[in-house]
Amino acid sequence: MLLSACNGYNKLQKSSDYKLKYAKALEYYDKEDYYKALNLFDQVMPFYRGTDESEDMQYKYAYAYYYQKDFIMASYYFNRFAKTFPTSKYVEECAYMSAYCKYLDSPKYSLDQTNTKEAIKELQIYINTYPYSNKVEKSNELIDELRTKLQKKSLEIAKLYLKMKRYKAAVTSFENLLKEYPDTQFKEEALFRTIEAYYFYASKSVRSKRKERYLEAVDNYNEFISLYPDSIYNKDLKYMVKQAQKEMNR
């Protein structure tokens, strides 16, 4: 039976009967055999350009990639559908799916985050275009999740600079994180690491620069303690501030 089915599909691919191919492509799609459906759609699409069947075919074409978890291609074809058929009843759905596939293609925080930034951009465009959609709340949740991933990436890069004893780069990275994401869930740790970076940066600086850098550490400590009076980092911070004050007095 399997051999017969494979032979039938191979003969179908060589056939010039595009109507039969289209009918079989729909059958394969309904049976969730998306690989065969895509191959046949590719062969018959030119024959249906400008017809009602073309809209339905391209809609299913994008979903076939989505169901195969090829989110890059799915996003491309959902976006293409929305631009090709702006009056379609599926246009809003496809605009959302294009952005959602970018979200699904976003890698873990330790990898390059170019796709994450693109996903945020597309989701925001969707929200701006369809502000009354029932997908707006979900889109905002996805954006928050992706922004958290970017924050985590920035935090880990800054911590790596600190570990490598590149204190100036660490200070800059922590401060940029706090400036770009003032309400980040990593604010407590980022502030603590900023103070730590300033403290070690000052201790390794030439004598003429030490005082101003120790003062930066103390100023950041005063901000930190007002925000997090019961922080788990307070013991370490008090020791650093005490040592910084000794050095400044010296």
C-alpha positions as CSV (number, residue, x, y, z in Angstrom):
1,M,0.0,0.0,0.0
2,L,2.8,2.4,0.9
3,L,4.7,1.6,-2.3
4,S,1.5,2.1,-4.3
5,A,0.9,5.5,-2.6
6,C,4.5,6.6,-3.3
7,N,4.2,5.6,-7.0
8,G,0.9,7.4,-7.2
9,Y,2.4,10.6,-5.8
10,N,5.5,10.3,-8.1
11,K,3.2,10.0,-11.2
12,L,1.1,12.9,-10.0
13,Q,4.2,15.1,-9.8
14,K,4.9,14.4,-13.5
15,S,1.3,14.9,-14.6
16,S,0.3,18.0,-16.6
17,D,-3.2,17.9,-15.1
18,Y,-2.9,21.0,-12.8
19,K,-6.6,20.7,-11.6
20,L,-5.9,17.2,-10.4
21,K,-2.7,18.3,-8.7
22,Y,-4.6,21.1,-7.0
23,A,-7.3,18.7,-5.7
24,K,-4.7,16.3,-4.4
25,A,-2.7,19.1,-2.8
26,L,-5.8,20.0,-0.8
27,E,-6.2,16.3,0.1
28,Y,-2.6,16.1,1.4
29,Y,-3.1,19.3,3.3
30,D,-6.2,18.0,5.0
31,K,-4.4,14.8,5.9
32,E,-1.6,16.9,7.4
33,D,1.0,15.7,4.8
34,Y,2.3,19.2,4.4
35,Y,5.5,18.3,2.6
36,K,3.6,16.8,-0.4
37,A,1.0,19.5,-0.2
38,L,3.7,22.2,-0.5
39,N,5.3,20.5,-3.5
40,L,2.0,20.3,-5.4
41,F,1.0,23.9,-4.5
42,D,4.4,25.1,-5.9
43,Q,3.6,23.4,-9.2
44,V,0.0,24.7,-9.6
45,M,0.2,28.2,-8.2
46,P,1.1,29.9,-11.5
47,F,-2.1,28.4,-13.1
48,Y,-4.4,29.9,-10.4
49,R,-2.8,33.4,-10.2
50,G,-5.6,36.0,-9.9
51,T,-8.3,33.5,-9.0
52,D,-10.3,32.8,-5.8
53,E,-8.4,29.6,-5.5
54,S,-5.1,31.5,-5.3
55,E,-6.1,33.2,-2.1
56,D,-7.1,30.0,-0.4
57,M,-4.0,28.2,-1.7
58,Q,-1.6,30.8,-0.5
59,Y,-3.3,30.9,2.9
60,K,-2.8,27.2,3.3
61,Y,0.7,27.4,1.8
62,A,1.8,29.7,4.7
63,Y,0.1,27.4,7.3
64,A,1.8,24.3,5.7
65,Y,5.2,25.8,6.6
66,Y,3.9,26.8,10.0
67,Y,2.8,23.2,10.8
68,Q,6.1,21.9,9.6
69,K,7.7,24.3,12.2
70,D,9.6,26.2,9.5
71,F,8.8,29.5,11.1
72,I,11.1,31.7,9.0
73,M,9.3,30.6,5.8
74,A,5.9,30.7,7.4
75,S,6.4,34.3,8.6
76,Y,7.5,35.3,5.1
77,Y,4.5,33.8,3.4
78,F,2.0,35.1,6.0
79,N,3.4,38.5,5.5
80,R,3.3,38.1,1.8
81,F,-0.3,37.0,2.0
82,A,-1.3,40.1,4.0
83,K,0.3,42.3,1.4
84,T,-1.1,40.4,-1.6
85,F,-4.7,40.2,-0.3
86,P,-5.3,43.3,1.8
87,T,-9.1,42.9,1.6
88,S,-9.1,39.2,2.5
89,K,-11.0,38.0,5.5
90,Y,-7.7,36.4,6.6
91,V,-5.5,39.5,6.4
92,E,-5.6,40.4,10.1
93,E,-5.0,36.7,11.0
94,C,-2.0,36.4,8.7
95,A,-0.5,39.7,9.9
96,Y,-0.6,38.3,13.4
97,M,0.8,34.9,12.3
98,S,3.7,36.6,10.5
99,A,4.7,38.3,13.8
100,Y,3.9,35.3,15.9
101,C,6.2,33.1,13.7
102,K,9.0,35.6,14.3
103,Y,8.4,35.2,18.0
104,L,8.6,31.4,17.7
105,D,11.9,31.7,15.8
106,S,13.4,33.9,18.6
107,P,16.4,31.9,20.0
108,K,17.4,31.5,23.7
109,Y,18.9,34.6,25.3
110,S,22.5,33.4,25.0
111,L,22.4,33.5,21.2
112,D,22.2,36.4,18.7
113,Q,19.0,38.3,19.3
114,T,18.4,39.9,15.8
115,N,15.3,37.8,15.3
116,T,14.0,38.7,18.7
117,K,14.2,42.4,17.9
118,E,12.5,41.8,14.5
119,A,9.7,39.9,16.4
120,I,9.2,42.8,18.8
121,K,9.0,45.2,15.8
122,E,6.5,43.1,13.9
123,L,4.3,42.5,16.9
124,Q,4.2,46.3,17.6
125,I,3.3,47.0,14.0
126,Y,0.4,44.5,14.4
127,I,-0.8,46.2,17.5
128,N,-0.6,49.6,15.9
129,T,-2.4,48.4,12.8
130,Y,-5.1,46.5,14.6
131,P,-5.5,48.2,18.0
132,Y,-8.9,46.7,18.7
133,S,-8.0,43.1,17.8
134,N,-8.5,40.4,20.4
135,K,-4.9,39.5,19.8
136,V,-3.5,42.8,21.2
137,E,-3.3,41.6,24.8
138,K,-1.5,38.4,23.7
139,S,0.8,40.4,21.5
140,N,1.8,42.7,24.4
141,E,2.5,39.6,26.5
142,L,4.8,38.2,23.8
143,I,6.6,41.6,23.5
144,D,7.2,41.6,27.3
145,E,8.6,38.1,27.1
146,L,10.9,39.0,24.2
147,R,12.0,42.2,26.0
148,T,12.9,40.2,29.1
149,K,15.0,38.0,26.9
150,L,16.9,41.1,25.5
151,Q,17.4,42.3,29.1
152,K,18.7,38.9,30.2
153,K,21.2,39.0,27.2
154,S,22.4,42.5,28.2
155,L,22.8,41.5,31.8
156,E,24.8,38.4,31.0
157,I,27.1,40.4,28.6
158,A,27.7,43.0,31.4
159,K,28.4,40.3,33.9
160,L,30.9,38.7,31.5
161,Y,32.8,41.9,31.3
162,L,32.9,42.0,35.0
163,K,34.2,38.5,35.2
164,M,36.9,39.3,32.6
165,K,37.9,42.3,34.8
166,R,37.0,44.7,32.0
167,Y,35.5,47.1,34.6
168,K,34.9,50.1,32.4
169,A,33.0,48.1,29.8
170,A,31.1,46.4,32.6
171,V,30.0,49.8,34.1
172,T,28.9,51.0,30.7
173,S,27.0,47.9,29.9
174,F,25.1,47.8,33.3
175,E,24.3,51.5,33.0
176,N,23.0,51.1,29.4
177,L,20.8,48.2,30.6
178,L,19.3,50.3,33.3
179,K,18.9,53.3,31.0
180,E,17.2,51.3,28.2
181,Y,15.0,49.2,30.6
182,P,14.4,51.3,33.7
183,D,11.7,48.9,34.9
184,T,13.6,45.7,34.2
185,Q,13.0,42.8,36.6
186,F,16.8,42.6,36.8
187,K,17.2,46.1,38.2
188,E,18.3,45.0,41.7
189,E,21.1,42.8,40.4
190,A,22.1,45.3,37.7
191,L,22.4,48.1,40.3
192,F,24.4,45.9,42.6
193,R,26.8,44.8,39.8
194,T,27.2,48.5,38.7
195,I,28.4,49.3,42.2
196,E,30.7,46.3,42.2
197,A,32.1,47.3,38.8
198,Y,32.7,50.9,39.9
199,Y,34.4,49.6,43.1
200,F,36.9,47.3,41.3
201,Y,37.3,49.9,38.5
202,A,38.4,52.5,41.1
203,S,40.7,50.0,42.9
204,K,42.5,49.3,39.6
205,S,42.6,53.0,38.4
206,V,45.5,55.4,38.6
207,R,45.5,57.3,41.9
208,S,44.2,60.6,40.4
209,K,41.0,58.8,39.1
210,R,40.3,56.6,42.1
211,K,38.3,59.1,44.2
212,E,35.7,60.0,41.5
213,R,35.1,56.4,40.8
214,Y,34.8,55.4,44.4
215,L,32.3,58.3,44.7
216,E,30.3,56.8,41.8
217,A,30.2,53.5,43.7
218,V,29.0,55.3,46.8
219,D,26.3,57.4,44.9
220,N,25.0,54.2,43.3
221,Y,25.0,52.5,46.7
222,N,22.8,55.3,48.2
223,E,20.3,54.9,45.4
224,F,20.4,51.1,45.8
225,I,19.8,51.1,49.5
226,S,16.8,53.5,49.2
227,L,15.2,51.1,46.7
228,Y,16.2,47.8,48.3
229,P,16.8,48.3,52.0
230,D,16.5,44.5,52.7
231,S,18.4,43.3,49.7
232,I,20.5,40.1,49.8
233,Y,23.4,42.1,48.4
234,N,23.5,44.6,51.3
235,K,26.2,42.8,53.3
236,D,28.6,42.8,50.3
237,L,27.7,46.4,49.4
238,K,28.4,47.7,52.9
239,Y,31.8,46.1,52.9
240,M,32.7,47.7,49.5
241,V,31.4,51.1,50.6
242,K,33.4,50.9,53.8
243,Q,36.5,50.1,51.9
244,A,35.8,52.8,49.3
245,Q,35.4,55.4,52.1
246,K,38.7,54.3,53.6
247,E,40.5,54.7,50.3
248,M,38.9,58.2,49.7
249,N,40.0,59.3,53.2
250,R,43.5,58.1,52.5
